[in-house]
Amino acid sequence: MLHKTLTPKVSVAGQLSPDQIRALAAEGYTTVICNRPDGEEPGQPPLSELQAAAKEAGIAFHHIPVSGGQFPEHAISAFAEALEGADGKVMAYCRSGTRSTCLWALSQARQEEPSSLIEAGARAGYDLSGLAPALAARHGDNA
């Protein structure tokens, strides 16, 4: 499975299959966060199958769907809570990993410097520069 590491605890990936979710437990993942709406595109595994695979593997599963480049406060807060409640590594996924990376950065911006979040995204192959004003605002900087 192709995944990209943001921090030692948090990785992101594109769409996962039920088999890939079951395999995450062996890699030390204890939490999966799905950031895709169910049925977003043809061929996407149904949410119920993914949740069942996570339950079977003993992995917590959170469904925090976002779409259209919109990151509402409730989704950012839910993502932060899922990270805080995780007792091991977290895998967040969407279609390509971009939405999950954006949600991660926004959820961490109050504690972390925006530049370090943007750099972590870049190391994983995601350009978060467009989020700089939102990250700065969440951090309390005047952007």
Phi and psi in degrees as GROMACS dihedral restraints (atoms count N, CA, C in turn):
[ dihedral_restraints ]
;  ai    aj    ak    al  type     phi  dphi    fc
    3     4     5     6     1   -87.4    20    10
    4     5     6     7     1   115.1    20    10
    6     7     8     9     1  -136.0    20    10
    7     8     9    10     1   159.3    20    10
    9    10    11    12     1  -122.0    20    10
   10    11    12    13     1   136.0    20    10
   12    13    14    15     1   -91.2    20    10
   13    14    15    16     1   126.4    20    10
   15    16    17    18     1   -95.0    20    10
   16    17    18    19     1   -42.6    20    10
   18    19    20    21     1  -142.1    20    10
   19    20    21    22     1   170.3    20    10
   21    22    23    24     1   -57.9    20    10
   22    23    24    25     1   -23.0    20    10
   24    25    26    27     1   -98.8    20    10
   25    26    27    28     1   -24.4    20    10
   27    28    29    30     1  -122.5    20    10
   28    29    30    31     1   127.4    20    10
   30    31    32    33     1  -126.8    20    10
   31    32    33    34     1   161.0    20    10
   33    34    35    36     1  -130.5    20    10
   34    35    36    37     1   157.8    20    10
   36    37    38    39     1  -154.3    20    10
   37    38    39    40     1   167.7    20    10
   39    40    41    42     1   -78.0    20    10
   40    41    42    43     1  -172.1    20    10
   42    43    44    45     1   -45.9    20    10
   43    44    45    46     1   132.2    20    10
   45    46    47    48     1  -102.4    20    10
   46    47    48    49     1   153.6    20    10
   48    49    50    51     1   -99.9    20    10
   49    50    51    52     1   164.4    20    10
   51    52    53    54     1   -56.9    20    10
   52    53    54    55     1   -40.4    20    10
   54    55    56    57     1   -63.0    20    10
   55    56    57    58     1   -39.5    20    10
   57    58    59    60     1   -66.7    20    10
   58    59    60    61     1   -37.8    20    10
   60    61    62    63     1   -64.1    20    10
   61    62    63    64     1   -44.0    20    10
   63    64    65    66     1   -61.1    20    10
   64    65    66    67     1   -35.1    20    10
   66    67    68    69     1   -71.8    20    10
   67    68    69    70     1   -21.2    20    10
   69    70    71    72     1   -62.1    20    10
   70    71    72    73     1   -33.0    20    10
   72    73    74    75     1   -58.2    20    10
   73    74    75    76     1   -39.1    20    10
   75    76    77    78     1   -67.5    20    10
   76    77    78    79     1   -20.3    20    10
   78    79    80    81     1   -93.8    20    10
   79    80    81    82     1     5.0    20    10
   81    82    83    84     1    91.2    20    10
   82    83    84    85     1     8.9    20    10
   84    85    86    87     1   -80.8    20    10
   85    86    87    88     1   136.4    20    10
   87    88    89    90     1  -117.5    20    10
   88    89    90    91     1    -9.4    20    10
   90    91    92    93     1  -142.5    20    10
   91    92    93    94     1   138.3    20    10
   93    94    95    96     1  -122.6    20    10
   94    95    96    97     1   135.4    20    10
   96    97    98    99     1  -119.4    20    10
   97    98    99   100     1   119.6    20    10
   99   100   101   102     1   -97.5    20    10
  100   101   102   103     1   121.8    20    10
  102   103   104   105     1  -107.3    20    10
  103   104   105   106     1    18.1    20    10
  105   106   107   108     1  -105.5    20    10
  106   107   108   109     1   139.6    20    10
  108   109   110   111     1   -64.2    20    10
  109   110   111   112     1   143.4    20    10
  111   112   113   114     1   -63.8    20    10
  112   113   114   115     1   134.4    20    10
  114   115   116   117     1    72.5    20    10
  115   116   117   118     1    25.2    20    10
  117   118   119   120     1   -60.3    20    10
  118   119   120   121     1   -36.1    20    10
  120   121   122   123     1  -147.7    20    10
  121   122   123   124     1   155.7    20    10
  123   124   125   126     1   -58.1    20    10
  124   125   126   127     1   141.8    20    10
  126   127   128   129     1    86.9    20    10
  127   128   129   130     1    -7.4    20    10
  129   130   131   132     1   -71.3    20    10
  130   131   132   133     1   131.8    20    10
  132   133   134   135     1   -59.4    20    10
  133   134   135   136     1   139.0    20    10
  135   136   137   138     1   -61.5    20    10
  136   137   138   139     1   142.8    20    10
  138   139   140   141     1   -54.4    20    10
  139   140   141   142     1   -39.2    20    10
  141   142   143   144     1   -60.9    20    10
  142   143   144   145     1   -36.6    20    10
  144   145   146   147     1   -69.2    20    10
  145   146   147   148     1   -38.5    20    10
  147   148   149   150     1   -68.9    20    10
  148   149   150   151     1   -41.8    20    10
  150   151   152   153     1   -63.2    20    10
  151   152   153   154     1   -40.7    20    10
  153   154   155   156     1   -64.7    20    10
  154   155   156   157     1   -39.9    20    10
  156   157   158   159     1   -63.9    20    10
  157   158   159   160     1   -41.3    20    10
  159   160   161   162     1   -64.8    20    10
  160   161   162   163     1   -44.0    20    10
  162   163   164   165     1   -61.3    20    10
  163   164   165   166     1   -44.4    20    10
  165   166   167   168     1   -59.3    20    10
  166   167   168   169     1   -34.8    20    10
  168   169   170   171     1   -88.6    20    10
  169   170   171   172     1    -3.0    20    10
  171   172   173   174     1    75.3    20    10
  172   173   174   175     1    28.7    20    10
  174   175   176   177     1  -109.0    20    10
  175   176   177   178     1   133.7    20    10
  177   178   179   180     1   -68.1    20    10
  178   179   180   181     1   140.8    20    10
  180   181   182   183     1  -127.6    20    10
  181   182   183   184     1   126.4    20    10
  183   184   185   186     1  -120.5    20    10
  184   185   186   187     1   131.4    20    10
  186   187   188   189     1  -107.2    20    10
  187   188   189   190     1   109.1    20    10
  189   190   191   192     1  -127.3    20    10
  190   191   192   193     1    77.0    20    10
  192   193   194   195     1   -74.5    20    10
  193   194   195   196     1   137.4    20    10
  195   196   197   198     1  -136.8    20    10
  196   197   198   199     1   152.5    20    10
  198   199   200   201     1  -155.1    20    10
  199   200   201   202     1   167.5    20    10
  201   202   203   204     1    66.2    20    10
  202   203   204   205     1    23.6    20    10
  204   205   206   207     1    69.7    20    10
  205   206   207   208     1    13.2    20    10
  207   208   209   210     1  -100.2    20    10
  208   209   210   211     1   134.4    20    10
  210   211   212   213     1  -126.8    20    10
  211   212   213   214     1    80.9    20    10
  213   214   215   216     1   -65.3    20    10
  214   215   216   217     1   154.8    20    10
  216   217   218   219     1   -55.9    20    10
  217   218   219   220     1   -40.1    20    10
  219   220   221   222     1   -62.8    20    10
  220   221   222   223     1   -34.0    20    10
  222   223   224   225     1   -72.0    20    10
  223   224   225   226     1   -40.7    20    10
  225   226   227   228     1   -62.5    20    10
  226   227   228   229     1   -45.3    20    10
  228   229   230   231     1   -64.5    20    10
  229   230   231   232     1   -42.2    20    10
  231   232   233   234     1   -64.0    20    10
  232   233   234   235     1   -38.8    20    10
  234   235   236   237     1   -63.4    20    10
  235   236   237   238     1   -46.0    20    10
  237   238   239   240     1   -60.0    20    10
  238   239   240   241     1   -42.6    20    10
  240   241   242   243     1   -64.8    20    10
  241   242   243   244     1   -39.4    20    10
  243   244   245   246     1   -63.6    20    10
  244   245   246   247     1   -40.6    20    10
  246   247   248   249     1   -65.1    20    10
  247   248   249   250     1   -45.7    20    10
  249   250   251   252     1   -63.3    20    10
  250   251   252   253     1   -34.2    20    10
  252   253   254   255     1   -83.6    20    10
  253   254   255   256     1    -7.9    20    10
  255   256   257   258     1   -76.1    20    10
  256   257   258   259     1   136.0    20    10
  258   259   260   261     1  -105.6    20    10
  259   260   261   262     1    19.7    20    10
  261   262   263   264     1  -165.3    20    10
  262   263   264   265     1  -157.5    20    10
  264   265   266   267     1   -73.0    20    10
  265   266   267   268     1   150.3    20    10
  267   268   269   270     1  -118.4    20    10
  268   269   270   271     1   133.3    20    10
  270   271   272   273     1  -114.3    20    10
  271   272   273   274     1   118.2    20    10
  273   274   275   276     1  -107.5    20    10
  274   275   276   277     1   141.0    20    10
  276   277   278   279     1  -142.1    20    10
  277   278   279   280     1   156.7    20    10
  279   280   281   282     1  -147.8    20    10
  280   281   282   283     1  -149.6    20    10
  282   283   284   285     1   -71.3    20    10
  283   284   285   286     1   -43.2    20    10
  285   286   287   288     1  -124.7    20    10
  286   287   288   289     1   -10.6    20    10
  288   289   290   291     1   101.5    20    10
  289   290   291   292     1   -13.2    20    10
  291   292   293   294     1   -67.1    20    10
  292   293   294   295     1   -49.6    20    10
  294   295   296   297     1   -59.8    20    10
  295   296   297   298     1   -42.0    20    10
  297   298   299   300     1   -63.6    20    10
  298   299   300   301     1   -39.5    20    10
  300   301   302   303     1   -65.9    20    10
  301   302   303   304     1   -42.1    20    10
  303   304   305   306     1   -62.6    20    10
  304   305   306   307     1   -45.3    20    10
  306   307   308   309     1   -62.4    20    10
  307   308   309   310     1   -41.6    20    10
  309   310   311   312     1   -58.9    20    10
  310   311   312   313     1   -49.2    20    10
  312   313   314   315     1   -61.8    20    10
  313   314   315   316     1   -46.5    20    10
  315   316   317   318     1   -62.7    20    10
  316   317   318   319     1   -35.7    20    10
  318   319   320   321     1   -73.2    20    10
  319   320   321   322     1   -19.3    20    10
  321   322   323   324     1  -104.0    20    10
  322   323   324   325     1    -5.9    20    10
  324   325   326   327     1   -64.9    20    10
  325   326   327   328     1   -23.1    20    10
  327   328   329   330     1   -72.4    20    10
  328   329   330   331     1   -28.6    20    10
  330   331   332   333     1  -101.3    20    10
  331   332   333   334     1   -27.3    20    10
  333   334   335   336     1  -110.4    20    10
  334   335   336   337     1   149.7    20    10
  336   337   338   339     1   -65.2    20    10
  337   338   339   340     1   134.2    20    10
  339   340   341   342     1   -53.0    20    10
  340   341   342   343     1   -39.3    20    10
  342   343   344   345     1   -63.4    20    10
  343   344   345   346     1   -35.9    20    10
  345   346   347   348     1   -72.1    20    10
  346   347   348   349     1   -33.1    20    10
  348   349   350   351     1   -68.6    20    10
  349   350   351   352     1   -42.6    20    10
  351   352   353   354     1   -63.4    20    10
  352   353   354   355     1   -40.8    20    10
  354   355   356   357     1   -64.8    20    10
  355   356   357   358     1   -42.1    20    10
  357   358   359   360     1   -62.7    20    10
  358   359   360   361     1   -41.8    20    10
  360   361   362   363     1   -60.9    20    10
  361   362   363   364     1   -43.7    20    10
  363   364   365   366     1   -63.6    20    10
  364   365   366   367     1   -40.4    20    10
  366   367   368   369     1   -60.9    20    10
  367   368   369   370     1   -29.7    20    10
  369   370   371   372     1   -89.4    20    10
  370   371   372   373     1    -2.9    20    10
  372   373   374   375     1    96.2    20    10
  373   374   375   376     1    16.7    20    10
  375   376   377   378     1  -117.2    20    10
  376   377   378   379     1   130.3    20    10
  378   379   380   381     1   -89.9    20    10
  379   380   381   382     1   105.4    20    10
  381   382   383   384     1  -100.4    20    10
  382   383   384   385     1    11.6    20    10
  384   385   386   387     1   -60.0    20    10
  385   386   387   388     1   -30.6    20    10
  387   388   389   390     1   -67.1    20    10
  388   389   390   391     1   -19.4    20    10
  390   391   392   393     1   -88.9    20    10
  391   392   393   394     1    -3.3    20    10
  393   394   395   396     1   -51.4    20    10
  394   395   396   397     1   -46.9    20    10
  396   397   398   399     1   -62.5    20    10
  397   398   399   400     1   -41.8    20    10
  399   400   401   402     1   -66.9    20    10
  400   401   402   403     1   -39.5    20    10
  402   403   404   405     1   -64.9    20    10
  403   404   405   406     1   -43.2    20    10
  405   406   407   408     1   -63.6    20    10
  406   407   408   409     1   -41.7    20    10
  408   409   410   411     1   -63.3    20    10
  409   410   411   412     1   -42.0    20    10
  411   412   413   414     1   -67.5    20    10
  412   413   414   415     1   -31.6    20    10
  414   415   416   417     1   -77.9    20    10
  415   416   417   418     1   -16.7    20    10
  417   418   419   420     1    96.3    20    10
  418   419   420   421     1    11.2    20    10
  420   421   422   423     1   -85.8    20    10
  421   422   423   424     1   155.3    20    10
  423   424   425   426     1   -89.7    20    10
  424   425   426   427     1   107.8    20    10
